[in-house]
Amino acid sequence: MIRFTVRALGLWLLAAAFAAAMIDGMKSIAASKPIIGSTLATWTDLAPGALAAFEAWLDRAAGPTTHAFVVEALGLAPAWALFGVLGAGLIAVALPRKDDAVTPH
């Protein structure tokens, strides 16, 4: 059941990556130049309250050094790339092991 949930979350993240790539593509076509939105800018546009809550939680839980790393490193990454890598990673982790595969007898 946990593997199913992790795989479903991975698929949702891949769908979010696809949506973010489409948004960047539409903005690029409209501007007639490449536009790549960062994760931080996308999150600010979609849910500024959730971003503030996440930053406050991260600052309390991990400290200001980790908060600076996450905001600078991951926040500046393109949203489609970050969501795509996280989604693919979760799907890869949740793949069935060879021991779980059903073998015909």
C-alpha positions in Angstrom: 0.0 0.0 0.0 2.9 2.4 0.8 4.5 1.6 -2.5 1.2 2.5 -4.3 1.0 5.8 -2.5 4.6 6.7 -3.3 4.1 5.8 -6.9 0.9 7.9 -7.1 2.7 10.8 -5.6 5.5 10.4 -8.2 2.9 10.4 -11.0 1.4 13.6 -9.6 4.8 15.2 -9.5 5.5 14.2 -13.1 2.1 15.7 -14.1 3.1 18.9 -12.3 6.4 18.9 -14.1 4.6 18.5 -17.4 2.2 21.4 -16.5 5.2 23.6 -15.5 6.9 22.9 -18.7 3.8 23.8 -20.7 3.4 27.0 -18.8 7.1 27.9 -19.5 6.5 27.0 -23.1 3.5 29.2 -23.4 5.3 32.1 -21.8 8.2 31.6 -24.1 6.0 31.6 -27.2 4.2 34.8 -26.0 7.5 36.6 -25.3 9.3 35.3 -28.4 12.2 34.3 -26.2 13.0 31.5 -23.8 11.4 31.9 -20.4 12.2 29.4 -17.6 10.3 29.9 -14.4 12.1 29.0 -11.1 10.4 26.8 -8.5 10.3 29.7 -6.1 8.6 32.0 -8.6 6.1 29.3 -9.5 5.3 28.6 -5.9 4.9 32.3 -5.1 2.5 32.7 -8.0 0.4 29.6 -7.1 0.3 29.6 -3.3 2.2 32.4 -1.5 0.7 31.4 1.9 1.9 27.8 1.5 5.4 29.0 0.6 5.5 31.3 3.7 4.3 28.4 5.9 6.9 26.0 4.4 9.7 28.5 4.9 8.7 29.1 8.5 8.5 25.3 9.2 11.9 24.7 7.5 13.5 27.5 9.5 12.2 26.0 12.7 12.9 22.3 11.8 16.3 22.6 10.1 17.8 26.0 11.0 18.7 29.0 8.9 21.6 27.3 7.1 19.5 24.6 5.6 16.8 27.1 4.9 19.2 29.2 2.9 20.4 26.2 1.0 17.0 25.0 0.1 15.8 28.4 -1.0 18.9 29.2 -3.0 19.6 25.9 -4.6 16.2 24.3 -5.0 14.2 27.5 -5.3 16.2 28.7 -8.3 15.9 25.4 -10.2 13.3 25.2 -13.0 10.0 24.0 -11.6 9.6 21.4 -14.4 13.1 19.9 -13.7 12.7 19.7 -9.9 9.2 18.2 -10.1 10.4 15.8 -12.9 13.4 14.6 -11.0 11.5 14.1 -7.7 8.6 12.3 -9.5 10.9 10.0 -11.4 12.8 9.3 -8.3 9.7 8.4 -6.3 8.5 6.1 -9.1 11.9 4.4 -9.3 11.9 3.8 -5.5 8.4 2.4 -5.6 9.1 -0.1 -8.4 8.4 -3.7 -7.4 11.4 -5.7 -6.4 12.3 -8.9 -8.2 11.3 -10.9 -5.1 7.8 -9.4 -5.4 7.3 -10.3 -9.0 5.0 -13.2 -9.7 6.7 -16.0 -11.5 4.7 -18.6 -13.5 5.1 -22.2 -12.3 
